[in-house]
Amino acid sequence: MKLKNTLIVVRDIERAKRFYGELFGLETVLDNDGNLILTEGLVLQDAEIWRRFTGRDVIPESNSCELYFEESDIEAFVRKLEALYPSVKYVNRLMIHSWGQRVVRFFDPDGNLIEVGTPM
């Protein structure tokens, strides 16, 4: 058995597709009408489909999980983030952990937590 994908719930698939494409270079692999598989195994699922399948509401900014990306030139990434999404909601701006890794944490437009860090 192997893990194939990570699924996050979004209110607006097209907005989320643009966000992950512009910031992370992810591209569409398969569009299944409300379930969009992107490169790197990220799946975007429409919130209405989620509610219909699970019978549960989505809780934005629940802080129960995060998507983690690595970027060597993290300063350039932060400049790009701020230029494309100036109203992004940060959990923490660019910081350095005690072990030397630089990271930034923020929410995507649907309240999914993202961390971008330098490679370890």
N, C-alpha and C positions, 0 to 999 in steps of 0.2 A: 504494500500500500504506500502511496505517496500523496502528499498535499499538492493539490493542483492549482487552487486559486484562493484569493482573499476577496471577500465580497463586502462592499460598503453600500449603505443605503443613501440615496440622494433624492432631493425633491425635484430637481431639474437635470435630466440626463445630459442635455446639450450643454448646459452651463458647466457641469462637472467634467464633461469630455474636453471642453475648451481649457478649463483650469488645469487638468492633469496633462493635457497635450502641451500647452504653453509653458508650464513650469518644469515638467519632468520629461517631456519628449515622448510620452506614452501615446501609442497609436491604436486605433481600433483593429482588433483581430476578428471579432464576430459581433454582429448586432442582432439580438434576438428580441426585438420589440419590447423594450423595458428592461432588458438584461444586456449590458454592453461589456464584452470582454476586451480588455486593453492588453497591450504588451506588458511583460513582467508579471502577468497573472492577476492583475487587478480587475475585479468585476464591479461595475456600477449597476445597482438595481434600483429601479423606480420605487419610491416610498409607498405608492398605492399597491404595487405588487407585493411588497414586503408585508403590508398590513393584511392583504387578502390571504397570503399563504400562512402567516404566523398568528393572525388575530391580535397582534400587538402593535402599539405605537412606537415610533422611533423617538429616542431621547437624544437630541443634539447636545454636543459638548458633555457627554456622559463620562468622559475620561476613563473608560473601561478598557480601551485599547488604543493603539496608535499605529500609523503607517510609518515605517522607518526607511529613509533614503540616505545614501552616502554621496557626498560631493567634495572633491578635493579643493576646489576654489569656492569655498563657502561665502566669502565676501561678495563675489560676483553673483552668486545665487541670491543672496539677500537683497542686493541692488535690483536684480530682476524681479524678485517677489514684490518689492516696494514700488517699483515702476508699474508693473502690471496690475497689482492689487493693493493700492495705497491704503485701503480701509481694512486690510487683513487684521484679524484678531489674534494677537500673540498670547501664548502661554508664557514664554520667555523669549526675549530678543536674543541675539547672538551672545553666547556666553562660553566660558571655558570651564569644563569639569576639572576636578582635582587631578584626574589622570591625564589631563592635557588635551582631551578631545573638545573641539569647538562644535556647538550645536545651537540650533534654533528650533523652537516649537511654536506651532500656530494651528489654527483651525481652517479647514477648507470651507467653502461657502455653505456647506450643509452641517457644519459642526463636527466633522471627523478630524481627530487629532493627528497631526503630522509632525514628525521630527526629521530634521535633516542634519546630519553630522559629518564631520570629516572622517575618512577611513582610519580605522585603528590598526 
